[in-house]
Amino acid sequence: MFDTSCQVELLNKLVAHVEEPRRLTFADSHLTSFATVHKTEHEQKPDIVFLHPGDRGAGSSTPDSTMLPSESHHSERYRRCAGVIEVKAHEWQDPIQDGKIHATKTAKETIAQIAKNARSLIMENMSCFVFVIGIYGHQARIYRFDRAGAIVLPSFNYVEDYTILGRFFYRLVHPPAPATSGIVGADHTIAPATKEEKISVLFKLLHGFSYGIQEGSMAVMNSHRIQVRYGNDASTPLIPCFTVGDCLSGSAGLFGRATIVWIVVFLEREELYVLKDSWRECHRRAEYTQYESLTLRGHREPNTPLADCVGSVDMGKEMSADGGYRTLSMTPDTLNRTRNRLLLYPVGHTLESFSSTRSLVEGIRDAVKGGRLLYCII
């Protein structure tokens, strides 16, 4: 096992000049277990993590606190991390040789380890893209992962020229406008709900949707504020909605559409909605246009088993190019992906919650009917 305490000390000194609200904290985590997104996979133990700006580690405000607290629930630890550093003792352990992944079992396992860390970071933080750093002896390499692929930078000697990592970490915590905090790669339209917002959402659930106090309290415990558009007109401003409970479904893959679905509520509206967040390939048509085609072509019957699309936003098209809402890792550019959000109504039920065999079969039947209607218009 490689001792990383020296690297942790040097890295914390490297960013000591950064102003306190934006300063990263590096923590030795090689003995700390991190749960992966797949329950069937073994836990990860990244060598070094750098915590989000403002998180000083160890549950303490002292600047010398560099250990990740053991009392933190292992499934939530990646949410505290802005990035991960995997350390190997020798330069020959760099998995990239001559611009390609080295054709050895060890190199492939090293790349898999890096990719798993990237997947957990991007999912737990709901990021647009993330960074993982590999250190191999005196050489270092930066990996940038988004939902389409990865960009791998040439290796460099971080001992002879430590300013490269210094500039990287400085820029990481100074994202481009309109973001005023956080890190580069974070989705600045998503944030944990404040205490006051959680209270407002709980009040809404109790008095508007017949939630019990215990059920409602659990539903808002990890609520997030997400910016979305009500309606499909690009000139309509985005407004906040709040997630209710855990996500209904979510893709556990690193690359691809990465679809995740929540139940959400608006404080100004009297209904619950379904919010679908995904990364669509740029050459494919926007999903909301398929719902519009159903209405235009007269396929909407009174009992059509499809939800209505009541809002949509193409983040990659409408937001700043520097925000990361459009991936950069693929060529040609049409294979890159753009982040989309779709607002659907009404809210249905998951197949796991069926009350009888008949309701289960009817749910599958309606899904088949709805799929056929969508297939007819593609």
N, C-alpha and C positions, 0 to 999 in steps of 0.2 A: 504494500500500500504506500502510495507516494504522499509525503508530508507537504501539505499546502499552506501551512501557517506562514511561511516566509512570503509567498505570493500575496496572501491576504493582507499582511502588514504593508507591503509595498504598494499594493493597489489602493488601500485606504489613504496612504500618504500622497499618492498620485492625484487624487481628487480633493485633497484637503483645501485647496485654494478656491474651490467652487462655493458659491454662496449657500448658506445653510438650508434654505427651503428646497433647493434643487440638488443638493449633494447626495450622491449614491453612497450606500454602505455595503461593503463586501464582507461576506460571512463564510467561514469554514463549515461546509455542510456535508463532508464526505462520510460522516457517521449518522446523518439525519435521513430518515426514510420519507420519500415523497410518493404518494399514490399516483398511479398512472390512470389514464382515462379508460383503459380496458381493465376490467376487474380480473380477467384471466392472466394478465401480465404481472410479473414480479415488480415490486416497488423500485423506484429509482433512488440513487444516492449521488447526486451531482457533487463534484468536488468543491466548487466554489459557486455561490450565487451572489448577485448584486441586487439588493433590495430597492424597492421603489423610493424615490426621493422623499425624505421626511421620515422613513422607517429606519430607526437607529439599531434595530436588532435587540434580541434578548429581553424585550419588554421594558427597556430602560432608556433613559434620555442621555446616559453618559456616552461620550464619543468612543470609549474603548470597548463598547459592547458589540462584539462581532460574531457572536454565536446565534444561530437561529433557535428560538426558544423551543424546548422539547415539549412544552405543554400545548403548543399550537397543533391543531388537528392536522394529521398528515395529509388529508385530502385537500386541504385549503392552502398548503404552504406555497404552491406555485403562484397563487394569487398575490403573494407578497413580493414575488421576484420580478424584477425588470429584465433579468437575463441570467444565463448560466455559463460557467466556464468549466470545461473538462480539461484536466491536466494529465499529461503523459511525461515520463521522465526523459525520453530520448527523441531526437529529431526523426529517426527512422520510423517512429510510431505515427507520424502524420499520414492519414489515410489517403491523401491526395498526392499522387505522383505524376509529374508531366501533364498536369491539367486533367487527370482522370482519377477515378477511384481505383486504388491499387487492388489488383486481383488476388487478394489473399483473404482468408477467413477473418483474420484479426482486423484488417482494414474495414471490411464490411460490417463487422460488429461495432467498430468505433463509429462509423457513419450512422448505424442504426441507433446507437446510444444518443448521438447528437440530435437525430431527427425526433426521437421520442421526447427529449427535453423540449425541443421546439414545439412539438404538437401540444404538450401539456401547457406550455407558456401561452401559446396563442389561443387555446380554448379557455383556460381558467381566467385569463385577463380579457377575453373577447377582443383581442388585438387585431389590427389589420396585417401587421407583420412583426416579426421578432428577430432578435439576434442571439446567436450562440457563439462563444469563442472557444477555440481549441488551442491549447498550449502544448508544444512538443519540444522539450528541452528548452533552448533559447529562442525557438521559433514560435510564432503565433499566427493564427489564421481566423478570420471573421466570416461567419456564415449568416446570411440573411434569408429567412424563410417567409414566404407568403403562401397564399392558398393555391397558387398555380405551380410553384416550384421553389428552387433555392438558387441564390447567387453566392458563389464562393470566391472570396477575395484571395489574391496571391499571399503567400506567407511572408512574414517579415521578422527581423530580429528585434524583439521587443526589449532586450537587454541593452543593445547598442543604441537603439533609438526608441526610448520610452515615450517620446512625444506623440507617436502615432496613436497609441492607446489613450494617451491623455486627451488628445483632440477628439477622439471617438467618443469617449465618455462625456466630455463637455458638450458636444453637439447632441448626444443622446438625450440629455436633460434640458435642452433648449429647442423644443419642437417649433416648426414654422407657424406663423399666424394662420388661423385665428386662435390656436391653442395658446393658453397662457400658463399652463402647468403640465405635469405628467412627463411622458417621454415620447420620443419619435417612434412611430409605429402603433401607438395606442389609438383606439377609436375614441375621439373626444366628443362624440355624440352619445356615448354610453358612460354612465357613472353610477356608483352605489347611491341609492336614495338616502337623503339626510334623515335625521331623527324626526324632524318636523314633517317631512314628506311622508314618512312611514306612518305617522300618526294620522295624517289626512287620508291616506289610502285605507288604513284600518277603519277609520270612521265611515268611509265610503262603503266598504265591504259589509260592515255591521248593519248599516241603515239602508243600504241600497240593494244588497244582494243576499240578505238573510244568512250571512256567515255567523257562526258562533264565535265567542271571544277567543277561545283557544285555537280554533281553526283559522280565524282571521289573523291572529298574532303569528302563527306559524307561516301563513301565506306571505306576510310582509317582512319576515325576518331578514331575508336576503334579497329584498326587492331592489331593482335597478331602474334608474330613469333613462329612457331611451327616446331619442328624437325621431319622429316619424311624421308623415304627412297624412292628413285626413283629406281624401280626394286625390285625383290623378293629375291635377294641373300643376306644372312645374313652378308656376309663379306663386303658388300658395306656400306660405312659410311653414317650416317644421315646428311641431309642438311636442311637448313631452308626454309620454305615457309611462306607466309603471307596471313592472312585471308582478304577477300574482303567483306565488308558489314556485316550485321547481319547473324547469322547462318540460314541455310535454314530450318532446323528442329532440334528439340531437345527433348529428353525425360525429363519429369518433375518429374520422380520418384526418390526416394533415392536409392533403391535397384534394381538390375537388370542390363541389358546391358547398360543402360544410353547412348544410341546412340545420337551423335550430329554430324551434317553435315554442312560443310562450303564450300564456293567457295574459292580457294586459288590460288596464283600466285607465281612463282619462278622468281627471278630477272634475271636468266640466261636462261630462256626458253620463248618460244613465244606463249604458250597456257595457258588457264585457266583450272583448274582441280577441281574435287570434292574431299574433304578430309572427310573421315568418321572415327570418333573416337568412340570406343565402348569397353565394358568390356565383353569378351567372357568367358563362363564357361570353365574351364580347360579341362574337358573331351570331349569337342566338337572340331571338326576339324577346322583348320584355314580357314577363309572365302576365302582367296585368292586361296586356292587349288580347290575350286569349279569353279572359273573362268578358272583355268588351265585345269580342267577336260573337260570343254566345248570344248576347242580347241583340246585336245587330242582325244576326242571321236567323233570329226567331227560334233559337233552341231553348230559350228560357220558358219552361212551362211552370204552372203553379207549384207542382211538387217535385221540381227538378232537384235531385240530391247533390247540390253544389252550393257552397257558400258564395256570398257576394264579395267582390273585391271593392272595398270602400276607401282604400288609400294605398299609395305606393310612392317610393322614392328610389331613384337610381343614384346611389351615393357617388359611384365612380364618375358619372357624367356631370353631376351637379356640384360636387364639392371640389375643393382645391386639389390640384394635381399632386401637391406635396403631402396630402393627407393620408395617402396609402390606400384609398378606397378602390383603386384600380391596381392590379398586380403588375409587376415589371419583369418577372423572371422568365417569361416565355417568348420565343420567336417562332413564327411571325406574331405580331402584336394581336391579331385576331384571336389567338389562343389564350391571351390573358383574360383575367376575370374581373368583374365589377361587382361591388357590394350592392345588394338590393334589399329593400324591406317592403313587405306586402302586408296590408291590414285587411283581415277577413272577418265577416260577420254572417251568421251567428256562430257562437262557440258550440261545438259538438262534444262528444264524449270519446274517450279512448276505447279501443276494443277490449282492453283489460277490465273495463268497468261495466261490461254488459250484465244485465240482470237475469237473463234467461238465454237458452239456446236460440230461441226465435229471434231475440234482439241482436244476437251475435250474427246470425245468418242474414238478417235484414241489413245490418251495418255493412257486411261484406258485399251484399247485393247492390246497395246504394253506391258504394265505392266503385264497383264495376261499371255501373251506369254512368256515374260522373266521369270516370276515365274514358269511356267510349265517346262521350260528348266532346271532351277536350281533344281526343285523338282525331275526331272528324274535322276539327277546325285548324289543325296544325298543317 
